Amino acid sequence: MEYLSLAEVERIARSAHAGQTDKDGHPYTEHLAAVANGVAVRGGSDEQIAAGWLHDAIEDDALTGDWLAGAALTDATKAIVDALTKRPGEPLEGYTARILATPGALLVKQADLAHNSDPARLASLDSATAERLAAKYRRTRELLGLDGDTA
C-alpha cells in the first residue's frame, strides 16, 4: 500500500479544519502546524508528524473515524491519532493511560501540550479561561510524566 505523504496529510488536515478557529480566534490550522513542527523538532518520525497534523481531526469532527480507518496511513499513525482522540465523558486518567500505552503517542501529545501551554497563547485569553486551561495542561503533563515540561 502506498501511504499518504506528509504534504498530503498536511493538505487534508488544513482542508478538514478550514474555517475553524482556536479560543483566541486564530485559524486552528496554526495549532496543527505548531504541533507537527513540535513533533519534528523533538525527533519524531514521519508517522508521528502525520499524527500531529491529524491529532484533533476526529475529536473536532473535522474528519470521521471511518475516514481514519480507511485512510492510506500506517497503522502506527492511525493508532496515535486514535489515542489522542478524547472520548465524550472520558476521565483524564483514562485518556492519558491510552496515550502512554500507544507507541509514539506521548511525543505528539508533548508537542500538543507545549503549544497549548505557550504563555503567549494563554496570555491572550481571559484570565479565568487561561487559569483553567493552565491547570488542565499541568494535570495532563503530570499524568503523562511530563512534569514541568513546556518545551
VOGU-3710 file (C-alpha; in Angstrom, 3 decimals, decimal comma):
1> meylslaeve> 0,000/0,000/0,000  1,202/3,476/-0,795  0,748/5,807/2,140  -0,106/9,490/2,087  2,918/11,784/2,080  3,339/14,344/4,839  2,446/17,071/2,340  -0,785/15,228/1,508  -1,597/14,738/5,202  -0,998/18,458/5,793
11> riarsahagq> -3,329/19,378/2,908  -6,030/17,048/4,255  -5,707/18,457/7,789  -5,745/22,069/6,564  -8,804/21,392/4,413  -10,631/19,471/7,150  -10,061/22,238/9,712  -10,595/25,148/7,281  -12,685/27,857/8,879  -12,107/26,597/12,438
21> tdkdghpyte> -10,519/28,936/14,956  -8,867/28,441/18,316  -10,070/30,022/21,567  -8,333/33,276/20,608  -9,825/33,437/17,120  -6,699/32,359/15,223  -7,004/29,808/12,407  -6,950/26,376/14,020  -4,527/25,171/11,379  -1,829/27,310/13,079
31> hlaavangva> -2,086/24,971/16,076  -1,847/21,883/13,868  1,249/23,259/12,141  2,824/24,094/15,507  2,181/20,569/16,804  3,513/18,897/13,634  6,598/21,131/13,787  6,972/20,426/17,509  6,945/16,702/16,790  9,579/17,157/14,079
41> vrggsdeqia> 11,940/19,218/16,266  11,615/16,594/19,016  12,900/13,982/16,571  9,532/12,425/15,780  9,045/10,049/12,883  7,024/10,844/9,770  4,246/8,716/11,289  4,243/10,919/14,400  4,392/14,127/12,344  1,383/12,929/10,337
51> agwlhdaied> -0,428/12,241/13,612  0,494/15,751/14,744  -1,353/17,171/11,755  -4,359/14,916/12,419  -4,383/14,739/16,238  -7,615/16,716/16,670  -9,379/15,800/13,427  -11,690/13,112/14,818  -12,297/14,804/18,171  -13,219/18,079/16,427
61> daltgdwlag> -15,438/16,283/13,871  -13,245/17,606/11,057  -12,840/14,018/9,847  -14,623/10,824/10,840  -13,416/7,651/12,476  -14,411/5,837/9,289  -12,180/8,196/7,297  -9,277/7,424/9,632  -9,865/3,668/9,439  -9,788/3,733/5,633
71> aaltdatkai> -7,083/6,360/5,155  -3,799/5,486/3,466  -1,899/5,928/6,732  0,251/3,482/8,640  -1,296/1,547/11,495  1,049/3,436/13,839  -0,252/6,837/12,695  -3,850/5,665/12,992  -3,194/4,319/16,497  -1,610/7,596/17,610
81> vdaltkrpge> -4,497/9,680/16,253  -6,961/7,330/17,934  -5,062/7,509/21,230  -5,088/11,321/21,147  -8,827/11,474/20,412  -10,712/12,238/23,625  -13,925/10,297/24,109  -17,053/12,095/25,367  -17,169/11,949/29,152  -13,804/10,209/29,382
91> plegytaril> -11,815/10,874/32,551  -8,417/12,480/32,022  -6,787/9,471/33,694  -8,201/7,107/31,050  -7,186/9,415/28,230  -3,610/9,744/29,461  -3,330/5,991/30,140  -4,275/5,319/26,500  -1,626/7,785/25,303  1,022/6,126/27,468
101> atpgallvkq> 0,000/2,691/26,162  0,271/3,706/22,492  3,768/3,703/20,971  4,641/7,148/19,612  1,656/8,977/21,080  3,420/10,593/24,034  5,761/12,641/21,840  2,829/14,000/19,821  0,913/14,871/22,989  4,049/16,530/24,388
111> adlahnsdpa> 4,192/18,798/21,314  0,452/19,491/21,616  0,749/20,409/25,295  3,778/22,600/24,650  1,861/24,669/22,105  -1,334/24,759/24,161  0,651/25,857/27,237  2,601/28,574/25,449  2,437/31,575/27,806  1,803/33,924/24,865
121> rlasldsata> -1,247/31,892/23,812  -2,596/31,696/27,354  -1,964/35,417/27,963  -4,279/36,329/25,106  -7,233/34,619/26,827  -9,388/35,966/29,632  -7,803/35,175/32,987  -10,400/32,602/34,092  -10,028/30,605/30,865  -6,236/30,880/30,931
131> erlaakyrrt> -6,078/29,672/34,539  -8,480/26,784/33,880  -6,534/25,638/30,830  -3,133/26,034/32,502  -4,314/23,837/35,390  -5,711/21,244/32,961  -2,443/21,154/30,988  -0,389/20,868/34,209  -2,506/17,926/35,356  -2,210/16,254/31,952
141> rellgldgdt> 1,595/16,652/31,968  1,671/15,233/35,498  -0,336/12,142/34,494  1,913/11,647/31,465  5,112/12,011/33,482  5,996/15,276/31,780  6,021/17,412/34,939  7,291/20,896/34,296  7,886/20,226/30,599  6,634/23,001/28,351
151> a> 9,387/22,829/25,747
//
